[in-house]
Amino acid sequence: MTQSRHLIVALVTVAVVVGAARIAARQSLMQRPSGTAMHNLAERYVKLVLAMEQHDPDYVDAYYGPDAWREQADREPLALPQIGTAAQVLLDELEQTAPGNGAAVAGDVDDSDPEASLPHLRRQYLSRQLQALQTRVRMLAGEVLTFDDESNALYDAVAPSHPDSYFRETLAVLESRLPGAGPLVDRYERFRSGVVIPPARLDRVFDAAITECRRRTLEHVSLPEGEQFEVEYVTDKSWSGYNWYQGNFRSLIQVNTDLPIYIDRAIDLACHEGYPGHHVYNVLLEQHLVRDRGWPEFSVYALFSPQSLIAEGTANYGIEVAFPPDERLAFERDVLFPAAGLDPARTAEYYDIQRVVSRLEYAGNEAARRYLNGEIDRAAAAAWMSRYAMMAPARAEQRTRFFDQYRSYVINYNLGKDLVAGYVEARSDGDADARWKAFAALLASPRLPSGLRDSRPAATARDDEKEKL
């Protein structure tokens, strides 16, 4: 049984008027001009996504549209073949709305005029989301796809494949920096054992991290009055953290305490799940696309869709946007290490090792690809991650549970981060303010993963960095 404890984070609990205000916000979607073709298609898309919830409890990650639409989905359930057929009808009708009745192509968007490009981006987004929905219908009906075909169909992207030798080079560097007896993963765990946040100090550490993440975000991103989130500690999950967006600019953020929480996870989770990550992403979509423009398709978040690569990629890259490496190290040394009762003198050494370990982040993708393609079994996948991803056995086993539940979703974290980083950095030229501006604009747009182009992949930059290790 899951045990939980609630913590209202002081600096983000600005009073929100619920009840009538929430109902008014939801009902406003139904009061938009429903005669327009795109609005009609978007509303039908939302109802199809809600219909999927009857067949896949993970499919609807968030919904804050009219209650009547969800009640209808519960009252009049659709069979999978009906959903698939309805999605194809929507795609056919959507194609007829494109200029010249042509299919929308990601490369057609003119980035020089963001406002003018939004309707085109919207059409592309809805088309690709519907295609992903069709794929998920086929998967639930028993169709089996390879890892790469699945990720391309669901998330509009394919992660690069790396041979074992790619990871061995980094392991050789770690061997020299973590000398001693026993397997390298054990030496790494012993090294990290001194930076575990004591359970009794989790509240104060996370509170400090969230406060600073929010402060830094608000210096560059305007958020609506009353946005807030609640933090809850849970157990028995396949993930380490989760943001459940609830609409009306509010989130519930859950942190899994099954395994030890290391000091670096405080900023990672506070940024990724909160500011400027998932919470900010969902708040901006609700504010700018749902409320301001009346686009109902953004009132629902289909988890197994291209939207997830943008969501996870921006959440991971947002950590670096909010905390450039030198600033992060200083904040952890001066604030978080003391708050956790840890020795601040270890900060530089710890992050020096973490910088090397980050080179192994694609190892999890390889384990998932081989496991889900049937090339290795669960035990072999866990063992592979212990060897090549520096995951302790318990953490590696938890990760295989994630593979079972979410499958190729794993690409959204690292590939998503690289695509988002390349896109934003190509538009900021190293300037911090320009980086924040490009990042915030992406958060509030309906851009697809295949539209994150005209940039040098961040993974390439990290390959250059690898030569310096």
C-alpha positions as CSV (number, residue, x, y, z in Angstrom):
1,M,0.0,0.0,0.0
2,T,1.3,3.4,-0.9
3,Q,2.1,5.6,2.0
4,S,2.1,9.4,1.5
5,R,2.5,12.6,3.4
6,H,1.5,16.1,2.2
7,L,3.6,19.2,2.2
8,I,2.3,22.5,1.0
9,V,5.3,24.4,-0.3
10,A,5.1,27.8,1.4
11,L,6.4,30.1,-1.4
12,V,4.2,28.5,-4.1
13,T,0.9,28.4,-2.2
14,V,-0.5,31.6,-3.5
15,A,-4.3,31.7,-2.7
16,V,-6.4,30.4,-5.6
17,V,-10.1,30.9,-5.9
18,V,-11.5,27.4,-6.8
19,G,-15.1,26.3,-7.1
20,A,-16.9,28.8,-9.3
21,A,-13.6,30.0,-10.9
22,R,-12.6,26.4,-11.9
23,I,-16.1,25.7,-13.3
24,A,-16.0,28.9,-15.3
25,A,-12.6,28.2,-16.7
26,R,-13.7,24.7,-17.9
27,Q,-17.1,25.9,-19.2
28,S,-15.4,28.6,-21.2
29,L,-14.1,25.9,-23.6
30,M,-17.7,25.0,-24.5
31,Q,-18.5,28.7,-25.0
32,R,-16.0,29.2,-27.8
33,P,-17.2,29.5,-31.4
34,S,-17.8,25.8,-32.0
35,G,-18.7,26.4,-35.7
36,T,-15.1,26.7,-36.8
37,A,-13.7,23.5,-38.4
38,M,-10.5,23.4,-36.3
39,H,-12.4,23.9,-33.0
40,N,-14.8,21.1,-33.9
41,L,-11.9,18.7,-34.9
42,A,-10.0,19.6,-31.7
43,E,-13.1,19.0,-29.5
44,R,-13.6,15.6,-31.1
45,Y,-9.9,14.8,-30.6
46,V,-10.2,15.5,-26.9
47,K,-13.1,13.2,-26.6
48,L,-11.2,10.4,-28.4
49,V,-8.3,10.8,-25.9
50,L,-10.7,10.6,-23.0
51,A,-12.2,7.4,-24.6
52,M,-8.8,5.8,-24.5
53,E,-8.7,6.1,-20.7
54,Q,-11.2,3.2,-20.6
55,H,-8.5,0.9,-22.3
56,D,-5.3,2.4,-20.9
57,P,-5.3,4.0,-17.5
58,D,-1.9,5.7,-18.1
59,Y,-3.0,7.3,-21.4
60,V,-4.6,10.5,-20.0
61,D,-1.9,12.2,-18.1
62,A,-3.9,15.4,-17.4
63,Y,-7.3,16.8,-18.3
64,Y,-9.0,20.0,-17.2
65,G,-11.6,20.5,-19.9
66,P,-15.4,20.4,-19.3
67,D,-16.5,17.7,-16.9
68,A,-19.3,16.8,-19.2
69,W,-16.8,15.5,-21.8
70,R,-15.2,13.0,-19.4
71,E,-18.6,12.0,-18.1
72,Q,-19.7,11.2,-21.6
73,A,-16.6,9.1,-22.2
74,D,-17.4,7.1,-19.1
75,R,-21.1,6.8,-19.9
76,E,-20.7,5.9,-23.6
77,P,-17.4,4.0,-23.9
78,L,-15.9,3.3,-27.3
79,A,-14.3,0.1,-28.4
80,L,-10.7,0.3,-29.6
81,P,-11.7,-0.2,-33.3
82,Q,-14.2,2.6,-33.0
83,I,-11.5,4.9,-31.6
84,G,-9.1,4.0,-34.4
85,T,-11.7,4.6,-37.1
86,A,-12.8,7.9,-35.6
87,A,-9.2,9.0,-35.4
88,Q,-8.7,8.3,-39.1
89,V,-11.9,10.2,-40.0
90,L,-10.5,13.2,-38.0
91,L,-7.2,13.0,-39.8
92,D,-9.0,13.0,-43.2
93,E,-11.0,16.0,-42.2
94,L,-8.0,17.8,-40.8
95,E,-6.1,17.4,-44.0
96,Q,-9.0,19.3,-45.8
97,T,-8.4,22.3,-43.5
98,A,-4.8,22.7,-44.6
99,P,-4.1,25.5,-47.1
100,G,-4.4,24.0,-50.6
101,N,-5.8,20.8,-48.9
102,G,-2.2,19.7,-48.5
103,A,-0.8,17.7,-45.5
104,A,1.0,19.8,-42.9
105,V,4.8,19.4,-43.0
106,A,6.9,20.4,-40.0
107,G,9.5,22.1,-42.3
108,D,6.8,24.5,-43.7
109,V,6.7,26.7,-40.6
110,D,8.2,30.2,-40.9
111,D,9.9,30.8,-37.6
112,S,10.5,34.5,-38.4
113,D,6.9,35.2,-37.5
114,P,5.9,33.1,-34.5
115,E,2.4,34.5,-34.3
116,A,1.6,33.7,-37.9
117,S,3.1,30.2,-37.6
118,L,0.9,29.2,-34.7
119,P,-2.2,28.0,-36.8
120,H,0.1,25.9,-38.9
121,L,1.9,24.5,-35.9
122,R,-1.5,23.8,-34.4
123,R,-2.6,21.8,-37.4
124,Q,0.7,19.8,-37.5
125,Y,0.4,19.1,-33.8
126,L,-3.2,17.8,-34.0
127,S,-2.4,15.6,-37.0
128,R,0.7,14.0,-35.3
129,Q,-1.1,13.5,-32.0
130,L,-3.9,11.7,-33.8
131,Q,-1.4,9.5,-35.6
132,A,0.2,8.6,-32.2
133,L,-3.3,7.8,-30.8
134,Q,-3.9,5.4,-33.7
135,T,-0.6,3.7,-33.0
136,R,-1.5,3.3,-29.3
137,V,-4.8,1.8,-30.4
138,R,-3.0,-0.8,-32.5
139,M,-0.6,-1.6,-29.7
140,L,-3.4,-2.1,-27.2
141,A,-5.0,-4.4,-29.7
142,G,-1.9,-6.5,-29.8
143,E,0.4,-5.1,-32.5
144,V,4.1,-5.3,-31.6
145,L,6.5,-2.7,-32.9
146,T,10.3,-2.6,-32.6
147,F,11.6,-0.1,-30.0
148,D,12.6,2.5,-32.7
149,D,9.4,2.1,-34.8
150,E,7.3,2.5,-31.6
151,S,9.2,5.7,-30.5
152,N,8.9,7.2,-34.0
153,A,5.2,6.5,-34.2
154,L,4.4,7.7,-30.7
155,Y,6.9,10.4,-30.0
156,D,8.0,11.6,-33.5
157,A,11.6,10.8,-32.9
158,V,14.1,7.9,-32.8
159,A,17.0,7.8,-30.3
160,P,20.5,7.2,-31.6
161,S,21.9,3.7,-31.0
162,H,25.3,3.3,-29.3
163,P,27.5,0.2,-29.2
164,D,28.9,-1.0,-25.8
165,S,32.3,0.5,-26.8
166,Y,30.7,4.0,-26.7
167,F,30.0,3.5,-22.9
168,R,33.3,1.7,-22.1
169,E,35.3,4.8,-22.9
170,T,33.4,6.7,-20.2
171,L,33.7,3.7,-17.8
172,A,37.5,3.8,-18.3
173,V,37.5,7.4,-17.1
174,L,35.4,6.5,-14.1
175,E,37.8,3.6,-13.3
176,S,40.6,6.0,-13.0
177,R,38.7,8.4,-10.8
178,L,37.1,5.8,-8.5
179,P,40.0,3.4,-7.8
180,G,39.6,0.5,-5.5
181,A,38.4,-3.1,-5.2
182,G,35.1,-4.5,-6.4
183,P,32.8,-3.7,-9.3
184,L,32.8,-0.1,-10.5
185,V,29.1,0.3,-9.8
186,D,29.7,-0.6,-6.1
187,R,32.6,1.9,-5.9
188,Y,30.3,4.6,-7.4
189,E,27.6,3.8,-4.9
190,R,30.0,4.0,-2.0
191,F,31.2,7.3,-3.3
192,R,27.6,8.6,-3.4
193,S,26.6,7.2,-0.1
194,G,27.9,10.3,1.6
195,V,25.5,12.6,-0.2
196,V,22.2,10.9,0.5
197,I,19.6,13.4,1.9
198,P,18.5,12.1,5.3
199,P,14.7,11.5,5.3
200,A,14.2,13.9,8.2
201,R,15.7,16.7,6.1
202,L,13.9,16.1,2.8
203,D,11.3,18.8,3.5
204,R,13.8,21.6,4.1
205,V,16.1,20.5,1.2
206,F,13.2,20.4,-1.3
207,D,11.7,23.6,0.0
208,A,15.0,25.4,-0.5
209,A,15.5,23.9,-4.0
210,I,11.9,24.7,-5.1
211,T,12.2,28.3,-3.7
212,E,15.3,29.0,-5.7
213,C,14.0,27.3,-8.9
214,R,10.9,29.4,-8.7
215,R,12.8,32.6,-8.0
216,R,15.1,32.1,-11.0
217,T,12.2,31.2,-13.3
218,L,10.1,34.2,-12.3
219,E,12.9,36.5,-13.2
220,H,12.4,35.5,-16.9
221,V,9.0,33.9,-17.3
222,S,5.6,35.6,-16.5
223,L,3.3,33.2,-14.7
224,P,-0.4,33.8,-14.0
225,E,-1.4,34.9,-10.5
226,G,-2.4,32.0,-8.3
227,E,-0.3,29.3,-9.9
228,Q,0.8,26.7,-7.3
229,F,1.6,23.1,-6.6
230,E,1.5,20.6,-3.8
231,V,4.3,18.1,-3.0
232,E,3.5,14.6,-1.9
233,Y,6.0,11.9,-0.9
234,V,5.0,8.4,-2.1
235,T,6.4,4.8,-2.4
236,D,6.0,1.8,-4.6
237,K,6.3,3.6,-8.0
238,S,8.4,2.8,-11.1
239,W,9.5,6.5,-11.4
240,S,11.3,8.9,-9.1
241,G,9.1,11.9,-9.6
242,Y,5.8,12.8,-11.3
243,N,3.8,15.9,-12.0
244,W,0.0,15.5,-12.1
245,Y,-1.3,18.7,-13.7
246,Q,-4.8,19.5,-12.4
247,G,-5.8,22.6,-14.3
248,N,-6.5,26.1,-13.0
249,F,-2.7,26.6,-12.8
250,R,-2.2,23.9,-10.2
251,S,-0.1,20.7,-10.0
252,L,0.4,17.8,-7.6
253,I,4.0,16.7,-7.6
254,Q,4.9,13.3,-6.2
255,V,8.4,12.3,-5.1
256,N,9.1,8.6,-4.8
257,T,11.1,7.7,-1.6
258,D,11.5,4.0,-2.3
259,L,15.3,4.4,-2.9
260,P,17.8,6.8,-1.4
261,I,17.5,10.4,-2.7
262,Y,20.9,11.9,-3.5
263,I,21.5,15.6,-3.0
264,D,21.6,16.4,-6.8
265,R,18.1,15.1,-7.2
266,A,16.7,18.0,-5.2
267,I,17.4,20.6,-7.9
268,D,16.7,18.0,-10.6
269,L,13.3,17.2,-9.4
270,A,12.4,20.8,-8.3
271,C,13.3,22.1,-11.8
272,H,12.0,19.1,-13.8
273,E,8.7,18.7,-12.1
274,G,8.2,22.3,-11.1
275,Y,10.1,25.4,-12.2
276,P,10.7,25.8,-15.1
277,G,9.7,22.2,-16.0
278,H,6.4,20.4,-16.1
279,H,4.4,22.8,-13.9
280,V,5.4,25.9,-15.9
281,Y,5.0,24.0,-19.2
282,N,1.4,23.1,-18.4
283,V,0.6,26.5,-16.8
284,L,1.8,28.3,-20.0
285,L,-0.2,26.0,-22.3
286,E,-3.3,26.5,-20.2
287,Q,-2.8,30.2,-20.1
288,H,-1.8,30.9,-23.7
289,L,-3.4,28.2,-25.8
290,V,-6.5,27.0,-23.8
291,R,-7.7,30.2,-22.1
292,D,-6.4,33.0,-24.4
293,R,-6.9,31.1,-27.7
294,G,-9.7,28.7,-26.8
295,W,-7.8,25.6,-28.3
296,P,-9.5,22.7,-26.4
297,E,-6.9,20.1,-27.6
298,F,-4.5,21.4,-25.0
299,S,-6.9,20.8,-22.2
300,V,-5.9,17.1,-22.4
301,Y,-2.5,15.6,-22.3
302,A,-2.1,12.2,-24.0
303,L,0.9,10.6,-22.4
304,F,2.0,8.4,-25.3
305,S,2.3,11.1,-27.8
306,P,4.8,13.6,-29.3
307,Q,3.8,16.1,-26.6
308,S,5.7,14.0,-24.1
309,L,9.0,14.5,-25.8
310,I,8.6,18.2,-25.7
311,A,7.4,18.1,-22.1
312,E,10.2,15.8,-20.8
313,G,12.9,17.5,-23.0
314,T,12.0,21.0,-21.8
315,A,11.8,19.7,-18.2
316,N,15.3,18.2,-18.3
317,Y,16.9,21.1,-20.3
318,G,15.2,23.5,-18.0
319,I,17.5,22.4,-15.2
320,E,20.5,23.8,-17.1
321,V,18.6,26.9,-18.1
322,A,17.8,27.7,-14.5
323,F,21.1,26.6,-13.1
324,P,24.2,26.9,-15.3
325,P,26.9,24.5,-13.9
326,D,28.9,27.1,-12.0
327,E,25.8,28.6,-10.4
328,R,24.4,25.3,-9.5
329,L,27.6,24.1,-7.8
330,A,27.7,27.3,-5.7
331,F,24.1,27.1,-4.7
332,E,24.4,23.4,-3.7
333,R,27.6,24.1,-1.8
334,D,26.3,27.1,0.1
335,V,22.6,26.1,0.6
336,L,21.6,22.5,-0.1
337,F,24.5,20.6,1.3
338,P,24.2,22.5,4.6
339,A,20.4,22.1,4.6
340,A,20.9,18.3,4.2
341,G,23.6,18.2,6.9
342,L,26.2,17.2,4.3
343,D,29.8,18.3,4.0
344,P,29.9,21.3,1.5
345,A,33.6,20.5,0.9
346,R,32.5,17.5,-1.2
347,T,30.4,19.5,-3.7
348,A,33.1,20.1,-6.4
349,E,34.3,16.5,-6.3
350,Y,30.8,15.1,-6.4
351,Y,29.8,17.1,-9.4
352,D,33.1,16.4,-11.2
353,I,32.2,12.7,-11.0
354,Q,28.5,13.3,-11.9
355,R,29.7,15.2,-15.0
356,V,31.4,12.0,-16.2
357,V,28.5,9.8,-15.3
358,S,26.1,12.0,-17.3
359,R,27.9,10.6,-20.4
360,L,26.2,7.3,-19.7
361,E,22.6,8.7,-19.9
362,Y,21.9,6.9,-23.2
363,A,22.8,3.5,-21.7
364,G,19.3,3.3,-20.3
365,N,17.9,3.6,-23.9
366,E,20.1,0.8,-25.1
367,A,18.9,-1.5,-22.2
368,A,15.3,-0.6,-23.0
369,R,15.7,-1.2,-26.7
370,R,17.3,-4.6,-26.3
371,Y,14.8,-5.6,-23.6
372,L,11.7,-4.5,-25.4
373,N,13.0,-6.0,-28.7
374,G,13.3,-9.3,-27.0
375,E,17.1,-9.5,-27.3
376,I,17.7,-9.8,-23.6
377,D,15.5,-10.6,-20.6
378,R,14.7,-8.5,-17.5
379,A,17.6,-9.8,-15.4
380,A,20.0,-9.1,-18.3
381,A,18.6,-5.6,-18.8
382,A,19.1,-4.8,-15.1
383,A,22.6,-6.2,-15.1
384,W,23.5,-4.2,-18.3
385,M,22.3,-1.0,-16.6
386,S,24.4,-1.8,-13.5
387,R,27.4,-2.2,-15.7
388,Y,26.9,0.6,-18.2
389,A,24.6,3.1,-16.6
390,M,26.0,3.0,-13.1
391,M,22.7,1.9,-11.5
392,A,22.7,0.0,-8.3
393,P,20.8,-3.3,-8.6
394,A,17.7,-2.0,-6.9
395,R,17.6,1.1,-9.0
396,A,18.2,-0.9,-12.2
397,E,15.3,-3.3,-11.3
398,Q,13.1,-0.3,-10.7
399,R,14.0,0.9,-14.2
400,T,13.0,-2.3,-15.8
401,R,9.5,-1.8,-14.2
402,F,9.4,1.5,-15.9
403,F,10.3,-0.2,-19.2
404,D,7.3,-2.6,-18.7
405,Q,4.9,0.2,-18.0
406,Y,6.1,3.0,-20.3
407,R,8.2,1.2,-22.9
408,S,9.9,3.5,-25.4
409,Y,8.9,6.6,-23.4
410,V,12.5,6.6,-22.0
411,I,13.8,8.4,-25.1
412,N,11.9,11.5,-24.2
413,Y,14.2,12.3,-21.3
414,N,17.7,12.3,-22.9
415,L,16.8,12.6,-26.6
416,G,14.2,15.2,-25.8
417,K,16.7,17.2,-23.8
418,D,19.2,17.1,-26.6
419,L,16.7,18.2,-29.2
420,V,15.3,21.0,-27.0
421,A,18.9,22.1,-26.1
422,G,19.9,22.2,-29.7
423,Y,16.8,24.2,-30.7
424,V,17.1,26.7,-27.9
425,E,20.8,27.2,-28.1
426,A,20.7,27.8,-31.8
427,R,18.4,30.7,-31.0
428,S,20.3,32.2,-28.1
429,D,23.9,32.3,-29.1
430,G,25.1,31.7,-25.6
431,D,23.2,34.7,-24.1
432,A,21.3,33.8,-20.9
433,D,18.4,36.1,-21.4
434,A,18.0,35.0,-25.0
435,R,18.1,31.4,-23.9
436,W,15.3,32.0,-21.4
437,K,13.2,33.8,-24.0
438,A,13.6,31.0,-26.6
439,F,12.9,28.4,-23.9
440,A,9.8,30.1,-22.6
441,A,8.5,30.6,-26.2
442,L,8.9,26.8,-26.8
443,L,7.0,26.0,-23.6
444,A,4.0,28.0,-24.7
445,S,3.9,26.7,-28.3
446,P,2.4,23.6,-30.0
447,R,5.7,22.7,-31.7
448,L,6.5,19.0,-32.5
449,P,9.7,17.1,-31.9
450,S,10.3,16.9,-35.7
451,G,10.1,20.7,-35.7
452,L,13.1,21.2,-33.4
453,R,15.4,21.7,-36.3
454,D,18.1,24.1,-37.6
455,S,20.3,23.4,-34.6
456,R,23.4,21.5,-33.7
457,P,22.4,18.5,-31.5
458,A,23.5,19.0,-27.9
459,A,24.7,15.4,-28.0
460,T,27.3,16.4,-30.5
461,A,28.5,19.1,-28.2
462,R,28.8,16.6,-25.4
463,D,30.8,14.3,-27.7
464,D,33.3,17.2,-28.0
465,E,33.2,17.6,-24.2
466,K,34.0,13.9,-23.9
467,E,37.4,14.5,-25.5
468,K,38.3,16.7,-22.5
469,L,37.5,14.2,-19.8
